[in-house]
Amino acid sequence: MVWYVVIGDDWCSVVPDSWVFASESMIWWPPKGISATIALSKKMEPSDTWTLTPYNKLIGPIDSFQEARQIEKKSINISSDADTDTMRAAFEEPLKRSRKVREVSSDDSVTPMTVPLINH
C-alpha cells in the first residue's frame, strides 16, 4: 500500500492513496463517528458518507506507513503557509561535514633525499 502525508490549515495526517484525490487537492475523510485512526487500522475505503476535504500540501507517495508517520511528525511543526525551502529543510537529512582539503605545496628548493642501500 502507498501512503501520503497531507497537510491542511491546522491539521496533518497520514492517509492511504485510495483517500487522495490529488487532481482536486482534496482527500476523502471519514464521517463523524468514525475516527481516521480506526478507518486507517481497518483499511476502510471511502464511501458516499465520506466528505471531500481540501488540503494545502501533499507529500508522497511513501512506501511504508512507518516512514509516512515519521514525516507526519516532522510536518506537525510546519504551518500550511510555510515556504518550500522550510519544507525541504525539515525533511532532508542533516548535511555531513566535509573534510578539509589539505594542499601539498611543492618547494623547488628541496633536494630529493637518497637512502643508501644496505647489503646483508
C-alpha positions as CSV (number, residue, x, y, z in Angstrom):
1,M,0.0,0.0,0.0
2,V,1.2,3.5,-0.8
3,W,0.8,6.4,1.7
4,Y,0.7,10.2,1.6
5,V,1.1,12.8,4.3
6,V,-1.4,15.6,3.8
7,I,-1.2,19.0,5.4
8,G,-4.2,21.2,5.9
9,D,-4.7,24.6,7.5
10,D,-4.5,23.3,11.1
11,W,-4.0,19.6,10.7
12,C,-1.7,16.9,9.3
13,S,-2.4,13.3,8.6
14,V,-1.2,10.1,7.0
15,V,-3.6,8.6,4.5
16,P,-3.6,5.8,2.0
17,D,-3.5,6.5,-1.7
18,S,-7.2,5.5,-2.0
19,W,-8.2,8.5,0.1
20,V,-6.3,11.0,-2.1
21,F,-8.0,13.0,-4.9
22,A,-4.8,14.8,-6.0
23,S,-6.2,16.4,-9.2
24,E,-8.5,18.5,-7.0
25,S,-6.2,18.9,-3.9
26,M,-8.8,17.0,-1.8
27,I,-8.8,13.9,0.3
28,W,-11.7,11.7,1.3
29,W,-12.2,11.9,5.1
30,P,-14.3,9.6,7.3
31,P,-17.6,10.9,8.6
32,K,-18.3,11.9,12.3
33,G,-18.4,8.8,14.4
34,I,-15.5,7.1,12.6
35,S,-12.1,8.3,13.6
36,A,-9.4,8.5,11.0
37,T,-7.3,6.2,13.2
38,I,-9.9,3.5,13.2
39,A,-10.6,3.9,9.4
40,L,-6.8,3.5,8.8
41,S,-6.5,0.5,11.0
42,K,-9.5,-1.2,9.4
43,K,-8.2,-0.3,5.9
44,M,-11.6,1.3,5.1
45,E,-12.2,2.6,1.6
46,P,-14.0,5.9,1.0
47,S,-17.8,5.7,0.6
48,D,-20.6,8.1,-0.2
49,T,-20.8,9.0,3.5
50,W,-17.3,10.4,3.5
51,T,-16.6,14.1,2.8
52,L,-14.1,15.6,0.4
53,T,-11.7,17.8,2.4
54,P,-9.2,20.3,0.9
55,Y,-5.6,20.1,1.8
56,N,-2.7,22.5,1.2
57,K,0.3,20.2,0.7
58,L,0.7,16.6,-0.3
59,I,3.9,14.7,0.5
60,G,4.4,11.3,-1.2
61,P,3.9,8.7,-2.4
62,I,5.6,6.9,0.5
63,D,6.1,3.1,0.5
64,S,5.8,2.4,4.2
65,F,3.4,3.6,6.9
66,Q,6.2,4.0,9.4
67,E,8.1,6.3,7.1
68,A,4.9,8.3,6.5
69,R,4.3,8.6,10.2
70,Q,7.9,10.0,10.7
71,I,7.3,12.6,8.0
72,E,3.9,13.4,9.6
73,K,5.5,14.1,13.0
74,K,8.0,16.5,11.3
75,S,5.2,18.2,9.4
76,I,3.2,19.0,12.5
77,N,5.6,21.8,13.3
78,I,5.3,23.4,9.9
79,S,2.5,25.8,9.2
80,S,0.5,25.5,6.0
81,D,1.9,28.7,4.6
82,A,5.5,27.6,5.1
83,D,7.7,28.3,2.1
84,T,9.2,25.5,0.0
85,D,12.7,25.9,1.5
86,T,11.4,25.4,5.0
87,M,9.6,22.3,3.9
88,R,12.6,20.9,2.2
89,A,14.8,21.7,5.2
90,A,12.5,19.8,7.5
91,F,12.6,16.6,5.5
92,E,16.2,16.5,4.3
93,E,18.8,14.6,6.2
94,P,21.4,16.8,8.0
95,L,24.3,17.7,5.9
96,K,27.5,15.8,6.7
97,R,30.6,17.9,7.4
98,S,33.0,17.9,4.6
99,R,36.7,17.2,5.2
100,K,39.2,20.0,4.8
101,V,41.3,19.6,1.7
102,R,45.0,19.6,2.5
103,E,47.1,21.4,0.0
104,V,50.5,20.0,-0.7
105,S,52.9,22.6,-1.8
106,S,55.9,21.7,-3.8
107,D,59.0,23.6,-3.0
108,D,61.7,23.5,-5.7
109,S,64.5,24.3,-3.2
110,V,64.2,20.9,-1.6
111,T,66.5,18.3,-2.9
112,P,65.5,14.7,-3.1
113,M,66.8,12.6,-0.3
114,T,68.7,9.4,-1.1
115,V,68.8,6.4,1.1
116,P,71.8,4.2,1.0
117,L,71.2,0.5,0.3
118,I,72.4,-1.9,3.0
119,N,73.7,-5.3,1.8
120,H,73.4,-8.2,4.1
